[in-house]
Amino acid sequence: MSFLSEKLAENQYAKSVMIMVDPLMLHPDPENDLIYGEFDPRKDDDKRLIEEIQEIGLLQPLLVKRHPVFPDEYIIVSGHRRYHAAKAVGLQRVEVLVLNANTPEEKAMAKLAITISNHSRDRSNPALMAREIEHLETSLKELRKLNPEKFKGKELRTMIAEELGVSPKTVARTKKILNNADEPTRVAFTSGKITQLEALKRVDDKLKPNHVESNSVEPLPGQLSIDSTVQKSTPTIGEAPKKMSEKATSAINMLVRITEKLELDPEIATDQNILKLIADLEKAINSKSNNKK
């Protein structure tokens, strides 16, 4: 268990209480949708969750905190998808764990719980991870002000990386984009419309306006340190830049996830089966690239 998860668990179970409530007494936290997106019963994952709850019920309680205005009502901290699925099924009562959040520190910890309890295990989406990093950093800075002793000797970047299961370098590169990108690039990246590679390139172009591109591309967080030859054609006047498709963006993000795992555990890369798969993939990409020439 990570340092942050451990502190959250201590806070959750110290004075928390389990009760049954009417779903109408529950309020989703808008901040959750800003990070993870809205529930959509047409999506495969959300549709599958509705079917599971319809078949076997709600097995895991929702984590909530008391509403600051309405008595006997609650704000959801963790379990937004389960809440929406339970409502879609028509459950009249759901089990919730009421988080103790009375002191400023407990309230800040409850805010932090949105990401700790909900964060995605799929590292193929760097845009989602960027939103998680932003939320974790903001919440941690608030907590550190309230109780600096608890976080003494703890680096924010390292804690965030540990919580999300990535390397500190990945967090640093993502922060480079968030801190230095212009607004259009920042919005395009955090909404998943451009890849991390494209966002980093735009940031580098902004920070180094006279920078001349070389054939060696600095690897992305999680990418293997392999030199790549970048071949670019100069667009003719009036020619629109080629827009990357969602399918291509998804494939590149998947490669980032795979190489991130290899970076975290380099021994995996020495496995003969893995080496063969990498070699086969490289051969297939080279073949497709040569056929287009």
PyMOL commands that set and color helices and strands:
alter all, ss='L'
color gray80, all
select helices_A, chain A and resi 3-15+23-25+30-36+44-56+80-89+104-118+126-146+156-164+168-180+183-190+196-207+246-264+266-270+272-291
alter helices_A, ss='H'
color red, helices_A
select strands_A, chain A and resi 17-21+26-27+62-66+74-78+94-99
alter strands_A, ss='S'
color yellow, strands_A
deselect
rebuild
show_as cartoon
